[in-house]
Amino acid sequence: MKKGYFAGIVTSLLLTTSILGACSSNEGADGKSENVSNLNKTGMPIVKEKIAVDGFAAKRFSSQDWSKLMLWEEYEKMTNVEVNWETVSTEVLSEKRNLKLAAGDYPEFYFASAFPKTDLIKYGRQGVFLPLNDYIDKYAPNFKKILDEYPSMRKGITMADGNIYGFPAIYDPNFEALHLGTPWIMQEWLDKVGLKEPETPDELYKVLKAFKEKDPNGNGKADEQGWGGGDGIAPFIDYLRGTYGLNKQGTMNKNLDFKEGTEEFRFVPATDEYKELLTFLNKLYTEGLINKDVFTTESLQFSTESSKGVYGMLSEIDPATLLQLDGYVGVPVLKGPTGERAYNAMTNGLGNLGMFVLTDKAKNPEAMVRWMDYFYGDEGNKMFFMGFEGVTYEENADGTVKYLDSITNNPDGKNLDQAVSEYLTWPGGYYPGIVRKQYFQGAEGKEASAINAEKARPYRIKDEDILPGLNYTLEETDKISTITTDVQTYVDEMTAGFITGKQDFSKWDDYKKSLDKMGVQTYLEVSQQAYERMKKEE
């Protein structure tokens, strides 16, 4: 799983996706269906007599046939629950899931379908999505244990009407390499140009300039590049947020942080600090020290280019795992213009909230909650990510597990994701459940990523300072929905413009005035109300 992708899922709480409606109802499910007598409350199988249910899911690899995939075949044997899967590719997920809902032709449950908060509250209010509160209390001990351990997660998944409508993706807060990590820099190139690891933005500029101009790969050609990334400009900005004093409450609400010394929101993309950050990136970009196609390149396309070893610095996960390029180490967290040194692009570990949803067509909701809950527990977590002993992994004498050589060094030349996808569904990042270090052996589970995270740890924001995603009432949503959509589009366009030089920084005041005209102050006022309400509920 690419960290860039993970960041996109977890911090999708930009303006548009953080909007929630609310209703006055606080009713939950009664936790009892007509088929509850067929349920085993604990252990396996989940139901006494076999049941068949209809499920809809997104998948990364179109070649997968989930009806014949080992994960689901074995789980059916364990549970007595047969799933009739309808699957679509992640590229068309949004369109397909929404068409089914609009037509009323939806399944009993959605899996790996990444519903945004707005859809959860919308279809929850309509009664299409079942409230899960009571079912979780009675039939989801593994998931409930996580919510009890991390109250901010419970707060995050509870809509403004008091109901929970989806099981989320969770990234274990104790798995630091998933949450914390800087870009990667080629140590050998640093040695060749006679420079140390950069500690400030100015030093980073000098390093990147030396990489581009001093032929550190020694081939006599000017083919070296500075800092590259294939997931847009967001990873560049996120790395520098703390350096420039932004987002001291984390990035669950990326466009909001507190004015210094207060609990009053300001709009991050309109601050002087954000301007400073963009000014620095503009300097790098206009001097050719950031890949020119950073705003347009696709992730796989960039991976192909960067695998040639032409970049001295990469905003990717460990290049040794992703690109088979050795020699990269984590860049230090940079000390900013005011002397501040912080890594603030942090969340509480809560990813997409709508990864498993039950609809009003579910005939066995208790059984399906138990079915889902298994993957939040130790045994289910191990099966979901590691697969099956002797087939995909082996267990060491100390109880640790590792993939078989046929997975990590596939004889057919398949990479890890491709090899794993012959048995399991996790590659690609779309799934409910929890990612724990002991059972996740993607790049973030490797030693190099752990070292990177450890290096950055002294500068990371404290967990208690991370502000959960805000939940808005229906009235608040009506007030700001158009504002947030238009503002985010404008911010994205102008951010790109300032960095590339298509927009001059002399127009910064005009940019801020335009934001005000678009209603940013209204957005801030409504967000402040949502925050004050959240504090009262604590």
Disulfide bonds with the S-S distance in Angstrom:
none
